[in-house]
Amino acid sequence: MIATCIYCGHQVKHGSRHSATQQEAHQALIEHDRECPQNPIARELAVERERADALAAQFQWRPIEEAEKYNGDYLLYGPDLVDLDFNETGVVEGHWQDDMGWVGAVWCGQHDCWHDTIIEPTHFLPKFNPESLPGASLARRLADERARTFARAASLCRHIENGQESLAWMHKETGPDGEDYVGERGIPYSNKALGANHCVDEMERQEKIARRQAKGGDA
């Protein structure tokens, strides 16, 4: 017997003449469907991953030579800015001034105040308005995006599951070995209802994990 991907036609053989059991064939087909380039859910998840990667790339520390000097304030880092008493991270807010170079707000322990000081940073990070970010951090924003993506994927899986259950009811047959399968005139289809049901469960599980992360909880 053969389990077939309805998206691309990939086949997994199972039964008495093959090494795979029906359950193993279905599991192999589920794994294939997760990466199948013809699967609309897999394509959507791939697009969302690319969007998340592109978003994360905007929040990477970059060499100071790449900074646009007249683009406002930045978060600036330099090893010389590390102070075990007042700035263990070596990160300060700062900007470029033509007559001075890079200027950063450095804490003065002697006077208990911030001083604009000429600094020599090695890396920079764009400083964004926190109100533009839905959440307290980039990690929460990315988690919120993942949650919405998994919710959409679960919805698509439910539509597929409902359609495949109807197909199974219309074309359910019994093979020579007594096993029920979805087919028509002796030609077996893959049991996509089983795969779609597994997909719904997995997408909903991942959505719940991402929702907790977006709220600042543990995975």
Backbone torsions as a table, in degrees:
resi	resn	phi	psi	omega
1	MET	NA	160.3	-173.5
2	ILE	-132.6	132.5	170.4
3	ALA	-102.8	128.8	-171.7
4	THR	-123.4	136.2	175.3
5	CYS	-72.5	125.6	-178.5
6	ILE	-75.5	-10.1	-178.0
7	TYR	-88.4	-45.6	-174.2
8	CYS	-124.7	-8.5	179.1
9	GLY	89.2	3.0	177.1
10	HIS	-57.5	136.6	-175.0
11	GLN	-119.3	145.2	173.3
12	VAL	-128.2	116.8	-177.6
13	LYS	-86.7	143.3	178.2
14	HIS	-150.4	168.4	180.0
15	GLY	121.8	-170.7	-173.8
16	SER	-64.6	-26.6	-178.7
17	ARG	-92.2	1.3	-178.0
18	HIS	-130.0	159.7	-174.7
19	SER	-73.0	-26.2	-176.7
20	ALA	-86.6	140.1	172.1
21	THR	-82.0	171.4	178.5
22	GLN	-60.2	-43.1	-179.6
23	GLN	-63.8	-42.2	179.1
24	GLU	-64.6	-37.9	178.5
25	ALA	-65.5	-42.6	177.9
26	HIS	-62.8	-41.1	179.6
27	GLN	-65.0	-41.7	178.2
28	ALA	-62.8	-36.6	179.6
29	LEU	-69.9	-37.1	176.9
30	ILE	-61.5	-44.7	179.4
31	GLU	-63.2	-39.3	178.4
32	HIS	-64.4	-43.8	-176.6
33	ASP	-61.8	-30.2	-179.2
34	ARG	-63.0	-27.6	-177.8
35	GLU	-116.1	0.4	-176.1
36	CYS	-60.1	123.5	-178.3
37	PRO	-66.3	-16.7	178.9
38	GLN	-92.3	-7.3	-179.4
39	ASN	-78.9	117.9	-177.4
40	PRO	-61.4	-32.0	178.5
41	ILE	-67.8	-44.9	179.1
42	ALA	-62.4	-38.6	178.8
43	ARG	-65.0	-42.6	-179.4
44	GLU	-64.6	-41.3	178.8
45	LEU	-64.9	-37.2	178.7
46	ALA	-63.9	-40.6	178.7
47	VAL	-64.5	-43.1	-179.3
48	GLU	-65.8	-36.0	177.3
49	ARG	-64.3	-40.9	178.6
50	GLU	-63.3	-40.5	178.5
51	ARG	-63.5	-42.8	-179.9
52	ALA	-65.3	-40.0	178.6
53	ASP	-64.6	-40.5	179.4
54	ALA	-65.0	-39.0	178.4
55	LEU	-65.3	-43.7	-179.6
56	ALA	-64.4	-33.4	-179.0
57	ALA	-63.4	-27.2	179.5
58	GLN	-70.0	-16.1	-176.3
59	PHE	-109.8	28.6	177.7
60	GLN	-98.1	139.6	174.7
61	TRP	-63.1	134.2	-178.6
62	ARG	-125.0	153.7	179.0
63	PRO	-57.9	142.9	-175.6
64	ILE	-61.5	-24.6	-180.0
65	GLU	-64.7	-21.0	-178.8
66	GLU	-89.0	-3.8	-175.8
67	ALA	-73.4	139.2	171.7
68	GLU	-82.0	112.4	-168.4
69	LYS	-63.4	-26.6	-175.0
70	TYR	-109.5	34.2	-176.6
71	ASN	-108.1	28.5	176.9
72	GLY	88.7	-159.0	-177.3
73	ASP	-81.7	150.9	176.4
74	TYR	-129.7	165.7	161.5
75	LEU	-91.3	126.7	-175.2
76	LEU	-118.4	141.7	179.1
77	TYR	-128.2	142.6	172.4
78	GLY	-158.2	142.8	-179.8
79	PRO	-59.1	-29.1	179.3
80	ASP	-71.4	-13.5	-178.8
81	LEU	-88.5	-8.6	-179.7
82	VAL	-70.0	127.0	177.7
83	ASP	-135.2	116.5	-174.7
84	LEU	-62.7	-22.0	-179.8
85	ASP	-91.7	-37.8	-171.4
86	PHE	-122.1	-16.2	-178.0
87	ASN	-156.1	78.5	-177.0
88	GLU	-67.1	-26.0	-177.0
89	THR	-83.3	-23.1	-176.3
90	GLY	75.3	20.6	-178.3
91	VAL	-110.6	131.9	176.9
92	VAL	-136.8	162.2	171.5
93	GLU	-86.9	139.2	-178.6
94	GLY	-163.7	179.2	-177.8
95	HIS	-156.1	172.8	-179.7
96	TRP	-97.9	136.2	172.7
97	GLN	-127.0	129.1	-174.7
98	ASP	-57.9	-37.2	-175.3
99	ASP	-85.8	-7.6	-175.8
100	MET	-128.5	-26.5	-173.7
101	GLY	96.9	-146.3	179.1
102	TRP	-78.2	128.7	-179.9
103	VAL	-121.0	131.3	-178.8
104	GLY	-128.0	155.2	177.6
105	ALA	-84.9	103.2	-176.4
106	VAL	-109.1	133.4	-178.0
107	TRP	-75.4	131.2	177.5
108	CYS	-102.5	110.7	-178.8
109	GLY	-68.1	-27.2	-178.6
110	GLN	-69.7	-39.7	-177.8
111	HIS	-105.9	0.1	-179.9
112	ASP	52.8	52.9	178.3
113	CYS	-158.9	167.9	177.1
114	TRP	-86.1	138.4	175.6
115	HIS	-121.7	134.5	170.7
116	ASP	-74.5	116.2	-172.0
117	THR	-127.6	143.1	174.1
118	ILE	-69.3	128.0	-176.8
119	ILE	-129.4	168.8	176.9
120	GLU	-126.2	78.2	-179.5
121	PRO	-72.6	155.2	176.8
122	THR	-106.9	-22.0	-178.5
123	HIS	-141.5	158.4	178.7
124	PHE	-138.1	160.4	176.1
125	LEU	-141.0	128.3	179.2
126	PRO	-57.2	140.4	-180.0
127	LYS	-98.3	113.6	-176.7
128	PHE	-99.5	157.3	175.2
129	ASN	-73.7	118.7	-178.6
130	PRO	-56.9	-28.4	-178.4
131	GLU	-68.1	-18.2	179.4
132	SER	-83.3	-6.9	-178.3
133	LEU	-106.8	122.5	177.7
134	PRO	-76.0	82.2	-178.1
135	GLY	140.4	170.3	-176.1
136	ALA	-84.9	-6.7	-176.6
137	SER	-157.4	166.6	176.0
138	LEU	-61.3	-39.8	-178.9
139	ALA	-59.7	-39.4	179.5
140	ARG	-69.6	-37.2	178.8
141	ARG	-64.4	-44.8	179.1
142	LEU	-64.4	-38.7	177.9
143	ALA	-63.6	-39.2	178.3
144	ASP	-64.4	-39.3	177.2
145	GLU	-64.8	-41.8	179.1
146	ARG	-62.8	-41.7	-179.3
147	ALA	-60.3	-45.0	179.0
148	ARG	-64.7	-37.2	179.0
149	THR	-65.3	-46.1	-180.0
150	PHE	-65.7	-33.7	177.8
151	ALA	-65.2	-42.6	177.8
152	ARG	-65.0	-40.5	179.5
153	ALA	-63.4	-40.8	178.5
154	ALA	-62.8	-39.0	178.7
155	SER	-63.4	-42.4	177.3
156	LEU	-63.5	-40.3	179.2
157	CYS	-61.5	-38.5	-179.8
158	ARG	-63.7	-40.8	177.6
159	HIS	-61.6	-42.9	178.8
160	ILE	-65.0	-42.3	-179.8
161	GLU	-60.7	-45.5	-179.5
162	ASN	-62.8	-41.5	179.9
163	GLY	-67.4	-39.2	-178.8
164	GLN	-73.1	-31.8	175.9
165	GLU	-64.9	-37.7	175.8
166	SER	-64.7	-41.5	178.3
167	LEU	-62.4	-42.5	-179.7
168	ALA	-63.1	-38.4	-179.5
169	TRP	-67.7	-35.3	-177.6
170	MET	-79.0	-31.4	-171.4
171	HIS	-124.4	27.4	179.6
172	LYS	-72.9	129.6	180.0
173	GLU	-133.7	168.6	179.2
174	THR	-118.2	126.6	-178.3
175	GLY	-79.9	172.7	179.8
176	PRO	-58.4	-27.2	-180.0
177	ASP	-86.2	4.2	178.6
178	GLY	86.5	0.4	-180.0
179	GLU	-86.0	138.3	175.6
180	ASP	-78.3	143.3	176.6
181	TYR	-150.5	164.7	178.7
182	VAL	-93.9	119.3	-177.3
183	GLY	-161.9	176.8	179.3
184	GLU	-146.0	121.2	-178.8
185	ARG	56.1	41.1	176.4
186	GLY	81.7	-2.1	178.8
187	ILE	-97.1	114.0	-175.7
188	PRO	-76.5	141.5	169.9
189	TYR	-100.6	163.0	172.5
190	SER	-73.1	148.1	178.4
191	ASN	-83.3	79.7	-175.2
192	LYS	-71.4	-20.4	177.4
193	ALA	-61.6	-40.6	178.2
194	LEU	-63.5	-45.8	179.6
195	GLY	-63.6	-41.9	-179.3
196	ALA	-66.3	-38.1	177.6
197	ASN	-62.8	-42.3	176.9
198	HIS	-63.0	-39.1	179.6
199	CYS	-62.2	-44.8	179.6
200	VAL	-58.6	-48.1	-178.9
201	ASP	-59.5	-44.4	-176.9
202	GLU	-68.9	-43.1	-179.6
203	MET	-64.3	-40.4	179.1
204	GLU	-67.3	-36.5	177.7
205	ARG	-64.8	-44.5	179.5
206	GLN	-66.4	-35.7	178.2
207	GLU	-62.7	-43.7	-180.0
208	LYS	-62.5	-40.1	178.6
209	ILE	-62.6	-45.4	-179.1
210	ALA	-66.1	-37.0	178.4
211	ARG	-61.7	-41.4	179.5
212	ARG	-65.6	-39.7	179.3
213	GLN	-66.2	-37.6	180.0
214	ALA	-65.7	-28.1	178.5
215	LYS	-88.6	-0.4	178.1
216	GLY	92.2	9.9	178.8
217	GLY	-90.4	174.4	178.2
218	ASP	-77.6	157.8	178.4
219	ALA	-71.1	NA	NA
